[in-house]
Amino acid sequence: MTEDKLIEIIETNPIIIKSLQSPSEKVKLAAVKRDGTMIRYIENPTEEMKEVAIKSSIRAIEFIQNPSYEMKKYAVTQAWNTLQYFKDPSEDLIKIALEQKGWAIRYAINPTLELQKLAIEKDYDSIKYIKSPAEELQLLAITINYEALRYIDKPTLNAEILAVKENEAAIKFITNLDENKKILLLKANPLVMKYFNNDISKEKVEAALKEVLSSEKVCEKYVRAYINCKSISENQGNISMDKVLFIYKFGSREAKKITVDEKLTVH
């Protein structure tokens, strides 16, 4: 069979290269040009074949031994997850991958804090691929989205408190909820009361609320959430209280100011 005829067949069905004995350079090039992954069946491919293969199919990078830096860079630029095929990828390659997807951090060996931050800033849930993330990283991820807490195996107490402060629903991602932790979380967000309405005595609930609401530095979001919390009301089990009266008696000037504004806004 002539070389031209063989190339014609290869262009239709490149897998044939697998069964050919000592194919010519032109035939090999035709195969990888048609389907880059066919380079897996070519012994000692030339640099040209490697480059053609990658341009034909980015997946070809998986089957290229000792690819050049430019090949690696091209591959990662086209598809972040090709980073997995490089042993101990350089920091600049990791950064290129992270610009596309934070999950690329999973392929970095002992990534620097900077790289870990880049990953989380791109995709908050990439923290699940960071082993024992520092508290700084936990707080960063949670600030972006409170659901990041679900991806942290051993969150710090500050991380748990921040997540609940951002959204009370974060409580479902927290384990080992003893009374002390519940009180701390209540001080972060009064809306958590709906998750443990009868777990804390009224005296301890009031003490926690007094501590927060009596401060001149009380967070506006906290006061408004307290006023509108349906789990704390005049007819709500053992946490029955007149919230406006409670703030009138124990709230700081700032808390009272926010309360008046909230009531006027509502009504």
C-alpha positions in Angstrom: 0.0 0.0 0.0 1.3 3.4 -0.9 2.1 6.0 1.7 -0.5 8.4 0.3 -3.2 5.7 0.4 -2.2 4.8 4.0 -2.4 8.5 5.0 -5.9 8.7 3.4 -7.0 5.7 5.5 -5.4 7.2 8.6 -7.3 10.5 8.2 -10.5 8.5 8.3 -9.6 6.1 11.0 -6.5 7.2 12.9 -6.6 4.2 15.3 -5.0 2.1 12.6 -1.7 3.6 13.5 -1.8 1.3 16.5 -1.4 -1.8 14.3 1.2 -0.5 11.8 4.7 -1.7 12.0 7.4 1.0 11.4 5.0 3.7 9.9 6.7 6.6 8.2 7.0 10.1 9.7 4.3 11.4 7.4 1.9 8.7 8.5 2.6 9.3 12.2 2.0 13.0 11.7 -1.2 12.3 9.8 -2.4 10.2 12.7 -1.7 12.7 15.5 -3.0 15.6 13.3 -6.3 13.7 13.0 -6.4 12.7 16.6 -3.7 13.9 19.0 -4.3 11.1 21.5 -2.9 8.6 18.9 0.5 9.8 20.0 0.2 7.1 22.7 0.9 4.5 20.0 3.9 6.2 18.6 7.4 5.3 19.9 9.8 8.2 20.3 7.7 10.9 18.7 9.4 14.0 17.5 8.9 17.4 19.0 6.9 18.3 16.0 4.6 15.3 16.5 4.1 16.3 20.1 3.2 19.9 19.2 0.8 18.7 16.5 -0.8 16.2 18.8 -1.5 18.8 21.5 -2.9 21.3 19.0 -5.2 18.5 17.7 -6.3 17.3 21.1 -5.4 18.8 24.5 -5.8 15.3 26.0 -2.7 14.2 24.1 -0.6 15.9 26.9 -1.4 12.9 29.1 0.6 10.6 26.7 3.6 12.8 26.1 6.7 12.0 28.1 8.8 15.0 29.2 6.8 17.7 27.5 8.4 21.1 27.1 7.5 24.0 29.3 5.7 25.6 26.4 3.6 22.5 25.8 2.7 22.4 29.5 1.7 26.0 29.4 -0.4 25.6 26.3 -2.2 22.6 27.8 -2.9 24.3 31.1 -4.1 27.4 29.4 -6.5 25.4 27.3 -7.7 23.2 30.2 -6.9 23.7 33.9 -7.2 20.0 34.8 -4.3 19.0 32.5 -2.2 20.1 35.5 -2.7 16.7 36.9 -0.4 15.2 34.3 2.6 17.1 35.4 4.8 15.9 38.3 5.3 18.8 40.8 4.1 21.6 38.4 5.7 25.0 38.7 4.0 27.8 40.5 3.4 29.8 37.4 1.6 26.8 35.8 -0.5 26.4 38.9 -1.5 30.1 38.7 -2.6 29.7 35.1 -4.8 26.8 36.1 -6.2 28.7 39.2 -7.2 31.6 36.9 -9.6 29.2 35.4 -10.7 27.0 38.4 -9.8 27.1 42.0 -10.1 23.3 42.2 -6.7 23.2 40.4 -5.1 23.6 43.8 -5.7 19.8 44.3 -2.8 19.2 41.9 -0.3 21.4 43.6 2.2 19.8 46.0 2.7 21.8 49.2 1.1 25.0 47.7 2.0 28.3 49.2 -0.4 30.4 51.2 -0.7 32.7 48.2 -1.8 29.9 45.9 -4.3 28.6 48.4 -5.8 32.1 48.7 -6.0 32.4 44.9 -7.8 29.1 44.8 -10.4 30.1 47.4 -10.9 33.5 45.9 -11.7 31.8 42.5 -13.9 29.1 44.0 -14.7 29.1 47.7 -15.4 25.4 47.7 -11.8 24.6 46.6 -11.0 24.7 50.3 -12.0 21.1 50.3 -8.8 20.3 48.4 -6.6 22.1 50.9 -5.3 19.9 53.7 -5.7 21.4 57.2 -6.4 24.9 55.9 -5.2 27.7 58.2 -7.8 29.7 60.0 -7.1 32.6 57.7 -8.1 30.5 54.7 -11.2 29.2 56.5 -12.4 32.7 57.3 -11.7 33.9 53.7 -13.8 31.0 52.2 -16.6 31.6 54.7 -16.7 35.3 54.0 -17.3 34.5 50.3 -19.9 31.9 51.1 -20.9 30.5 54.5 -21.4 27.1 52.9 -17.7 26.8 52.7 -18.0 25.5 56.3 -19.3 22.2 55.0 -16.0 21.5 53.2 -13.7 22.1 56.2 -13.0 18.9 58.1 -11.9 20.6 61.3 -13.1 24.2 61.3 -11.9 26.5 64.1 -14.4 28.0 66.5 -14.0 31.4 64.9 -14.8 29.9 61.5 -18.0 28.4 62.9 -19.0 31.6 64.5 -18.3 33.6 61.3 -20.4 31.1 59.2 -23.3 31.4 61.6 -23.0 35.2 61.6 -23.2 35.2 57.8 -26.1 32.8 57.8 -27.8 30.9 60.6 -28.3 27.9 58.3 -24.6 27.2 58.8 -25.5 25.6 62.1 -26.3 22.4 60.1 -22.6 22.1 59.3 -21.4 22.3 62.9 -20.9 19.3 65.2 -20.3 19.0 68.9 -22.9 21.6 69.7 -22.7 21.9 73.5 -24.4 24.6 75.4 -21.4 26.9 75.6 -21.0 26.8 71.8 -24.7 27.4 71.3 -24.5 30.5 73.4 -21.5 31.8 71.5 -23.4 31.2 68.2 -26.5 33.0 69.6 -24.3 36.0 70.3 -23.2 35.9 66.6 -26.7 35.6 65.2 -30.0 35.5 67.1 -31.7 33.6 64.3 -30.0 30.4 65.4 -32.7 30.2 68.1 -35.0 28.4 65.7 -32.5 25.4 65.7 -32.3 25.0 69.5 -35.3 26.9 70.9 -35.7 24.9 74.1 -32.1 23.9 74.5 -30.9 26.9 76.5 -32.6 28.3 79.6 -34.4 31.7 79.3 -31.9 33.2 81.8 -28.9 32.2 79.7 -30.6 33.4 76.5 -31.4 36.8 78.1 -27.8 37.1 79.4 -26.3 36.4 76.0 -28.7 38.9 74.3 -28.0 41.5 77.0 -24.3 41.2 76.4 -24.6 41.8 72.7 -27.4 44.4 72.7 -26.0 46.5 75.5 -22.9 47.3 73.5 -22.6 50.6 71.6 -20.7 48.6 68.9 -23.6 46.2 68.4 -23.9 45.2 64.7 -26.9 46.7 62.9 -27.6 43.4 61.2 -27.8 41.7 64.6 -30.3 44.1 66.1 -32.6 43.9 63.0 -32.4 40.1 63.0 -33.3 40.0 66.7 -36.3 42.3 66.2 -37.6 40.1 63.4 -36.7 36.7 64.9 -39.9 34.7 65.1 -38.3 32.2 67.4 -38.0 34.9 70.0 -41.3 36.5 70.8 -43.9 37.1 73.5 -45.5 33.7 72.9 -42.6 31.5 72.0 -42.1 28.7 74.6 -39.5 29.4 77.2 -38.0 32.2 75.2 -41.0 34.4 75.6 -40.2 38.1 75.6 -41.2 41.5 74.4 -38.2 42.3 72.2 -38.8 46.0 72.0 -39.2 46.3 75.7 -36.1 44.2 76.2 -34.0 46.6 74.1 -35.6 49.5 75.9 -34.5 48.1 79.2 -31.1 46.7 78.3 -30.1 47.9 74.9 -27.4 50.5 74.2 -28.3 53.8 72.6 -27.2 52.4 69.2 -29.4 49.3 69.6 -32.4 51.5 70.5 -31.7 53.8 67.5 -31.6 50.8 65.1 -34.7 49.3 66.7 -36.7 52.5 66.2 -35.6 52.6 62.5 -36.4 49.0 62.0 -39.9 49.4 63.5 -40.6 52.5 61.4 -39.3 50.6 58.3 -41.6 47.7 58.9 -44.6 49.7 59.7 
